[in-house]
Amino acid sequence: MKTSVLIMSAAFVLSISACGQTAKDVPAGVATAFSQKFPKASKVEWGRENDKEWEAEFKIDGKEYSANFDNEGTWMETEYEISAREVPAAVKSTLDKEFTGFKIEVSEISETSDGKVYEFVLEKGETSIEAAIDPDGKVLSREEMKEENEKDEK
């Protein structure tokens, strides 16, 4: 199961702009699996995540989603942003205890066949952390994000 946190909006932009795949490029099995899993999806855009994986970005009821399928059409993962109000109490409690003073910049849900994981980008001052927490409040991963220093480029 992937536990690395992706900033959803950046992933959307990078995958579509880098790949520029059209719906006609998507294998029939992938397109069929997608439409069966997400019959209410609209504004669907396809891209290649890598040579073994396709990513669809789409909307359902105005909310942005991202879903990944392998080349045979097997669903792998769905990600979507959530508001702070949608974070369950056990996860919120862990955030408050383990990441005191950090502000939630991005919160999303990652669903796989293994279940649901809450993923966050948290900031405090100059420090940014990516964290993944299970629905029971267990921290699955935490990683400090490295920022490029523009001063080094001069």
C-alpha positions, 0 to 999 in steps of 0.5 A: 500500500502506498503511504507516501503523501501526495499533494493532490493538486500538484499530482493532478497538474504534473500527471496531466501536463507531463503525460497529456494522454487522451481518453482514446489512449486509455486501454479499454479494460482500464476505461471500463473498470473506471466507468464501473467503479465511478459511474457518476464521474464527470470531467475525466482527464487521463494521464500515465502515472508510470508505464504500469499505471494509469491515473484518472482525475475527475469530479463527483458532485463537484469534488475532485478525485484521483484514481489509479488503475494498472494496465489491466484495469485493476483499481489501485487507489483513489485519493480526494481532499477533505475539509478539516471538519471531515477528519474523524475524532481519532485522527484529529486527536493524533494530529493534536498530540503528535503534531502540536502547533502544526497547521493542516495545509492539505488533508486527503483520504487515500483508499486502497484495497487495504482500506482508508488512510488519512494523509496530511501536509502539515506546516509550522514555521519553515517546517513542512511534514507529510503524515499518514494516519489510519482511521484508528489514529495510528501514525503510519508515516511522517516525513519532513518535506525538503524545500529547494533553496533558491539562494543556492541557485544564484 
